[in-house]
C-alpha cells in the first residue's frame, strides 16, 4: 500500500522507491475512573435490509462541504475556526486550534478540494503563529489555540503545552509539499517548498515542526486530545509524532539529500516502541489516566497512514480494541440500546465512559472515526491483508455477526455503513450541519454548532468508503 502522502494525492511513488474546543471549561480536570470495558456485550446492529447507497445523500454532502469550507480561511487568513459558535457548554469555540486546523487541512487534501492558495495561506498563518514570543514560557509550536482574526496566542488559563500540534502541522504541510513537487502544473512549486517548507538547512516550517519532536519534545508532559489530563505518554500524541517523522523521512529520501531520513526513522522507531506498549489488558489504551478513550480510535486512523504502522488495520490489536470500546459505549449510552431496539443500525461512540462534559454524550467525530476505521479494515482485507483467528473472533463479537470466510471485507464494509446510518439518523434533521455531540437522552445534535472537526472525520470516512468500494468492484 502506498504511503500516506502519495495515496492521498492519488499518484504513484517514484520507482526508486484544560478547556477546549473539545473539552471542559475548567481545564485539566481530574479524570474519571476507567470503565470496565469488557463488562457488557456489544449492542452493534445491522440493518434488516442492506442498502447499496451511501448513508448520506449528495445534497447533504454538498451542504456539509459548504458548512465546512465556511470555517476555513477565516477573515482572509489561513486560519481554521473550530466552530463559529460563541456560546457552547465550554465557552466560545471561535478560535483557531492548531490541532483542528491541521486535521482539517489534511482532510481537505485527502478529498482533493484544498487549493494551492488555501494551503499556502495555511502555511503562512502557521509560520506566523509558531514564530511568536510565547507569554506562557512554553514553546510556541505547542500552543493549542489562537485568537481570530489576528492570531494572537490565547492568554487565558488553558491546558498547555499540547505536543501533538507540531507533528500534525508537519503532516498537513508534507502532503502539500508532495503535491507541489509531483504535479507538473504547480508553478514555482519547488521554489516555494524550498523557501517555506523544507529548505534543506532546517529553516522550513516542516523542518522546524519535526525538530520539536526530534529534539526531545516527544518526551515532554503534555495535555491529552481532549485537553483535560496530563501525561508524557498518550497514544494519540505518540501516533501523530511517529506519522510525521515517517512522512518526513520518506520526503527527505525522495526529494532532498536524504541526510535527515536515517535520524527521523530512528526516532520514529523509538516512538513505535512506546506506541506498541499501549496494547495491554486486551485493548489499546490512551493513557494511564484514562484507559478507554476514543482518542485511540481517531489515532488508529492516523496510524494507518503511517508508512510503517505499529498497528495495521487487520491486526489483532485493532479488532480487540474495537470490541472493548464497542462494549464500553454500549454500556454507557441507553441511546444505543434504544436505537438497536428501534432497528436503527450501527452504534454511537463518545469520548470516553463516565464523561461529564455537557452531560457526557456520543460525539459526531468519534462515531465517524469508527466508521472510517471499519472501512479501512475492509479495504485492507480486500487488498490482501489476512485476519487471524483471534481477530475474526473479536470482529464477530464486536459486530454481533459471524464472519464468513471470504466475506470479511463485505461484512466490515456493511458495518461501517451501519455506523454512518446511525449517525445519519441523529443528524439528518439539520440538513447537512454537523455539530459536536448527540444528546444521550433526546438523540438530537447539541453543543458546538457546525464543528469543523466533525466534517473532517465524516469526509475522511467517506473517502475510505470510496476506496474500499473501488476495491470491491475489482473483486
PyMOL commands that set and color helices and strands:
alter all, ss='L'
color gray80, all
select helices_A, chain A and resi 4-9+37-39+58-70+74-76+98-111+116-130+140-142+165-182+189-197+205-214+217-219+235-255+261-276+295-304+316-332+334-341+357-359+364-382+389-399+408-430+452-474
alter helices_A, ss='H'
color red, helices_A
select strands_A, chain A and resi 96-97+145-146+222-223+230-231+279-280+283-284+362-363+437-438+445-446
alter strands_A, ss='S'
color yellow, strands_A
deselect
rebuild
show_as cartoon
